[in-house]
Amino acid sequence: MNPDEYTNLERVEADHWYYAGKREFVRGWILRSRPPAPAEVLLDCGAGTGRFAKEMEAHCRVLVLDDHEEALRLLRTRFQPEQILSLEDGRVPLPDGAVEYVTALDVLEHVPDADAVVRGFHRLLKPGGLAVVTVPASMALWSDWDVALHHYRRYDRKQLCAHFPLEAWEIVHVNYTNVAVYPAVWLVRRWRSWFPAKSTVARAEDKVPGRAINGFLRWQFTRLARLRFPLPFGVSLVLVARRR
């Protein structure tokens, strides 16, 4: 991401319904699907500011991985040096089967070869280990914001599942999330594409709404993310997979 995106993220992510809600439901899926023991290890890939990983330290040991200098600067303020990893020759510097959990929150859309990244997850996980990923959904929502965030794609359910072949993974859960705000997000993004010179709409992710609205949006986000029956669309996708 651009450096100013990390500044925006650090400023709002503690309370903003989208970021706080995403951390809450990912943590919930981990605790429901494979409750961690204190000695087990979670690797958070593309850790960004490190807030999610820091919250997970209450449940297990944590390692953080990032390659952006702005992210690494923020991670150094929250973690010990031995917890912070960067790629070495395109490879995570850990042995095979080193961790019990891998998380990648809005990461796969940033890489040109997501299949290779998921194969890396498989290498790092012990058999029975858990991967939890979130990605932006629906190319109908593609906009200048995706360009600013250096996205290669937005996903549908089938595309995301294709990265996790069944001979290597057991898919525990996959579903759209953030369904309730989809119509509003679609309208705002279409307006920006149709009338770029007139659009003064700020990104919803850059400002924490009022307390009541923020609370409601976080509630719907986290509750819908727990649903197990297939939802037809959403702004995001979450996938939980167990390594075979």
PyMOL commands that set and color helices and strands:
alter all, ss='L'
color gray80, all
select helices_A, chain A and resi 3-12+17-33+51-56+69-76+81-83+108-110+114-124+139-141+144-148+157-162+182-194+204-206+211-224
alter helices_A, ss='H'
color red, helices_A
select strands_A, chain A and resi 41-45+61-65+84-85+99-105+125-136+169-177+236-243
alter strands_A, ss='S'
color yellow, strands_A
deselect
rebuild
show_as cartoon
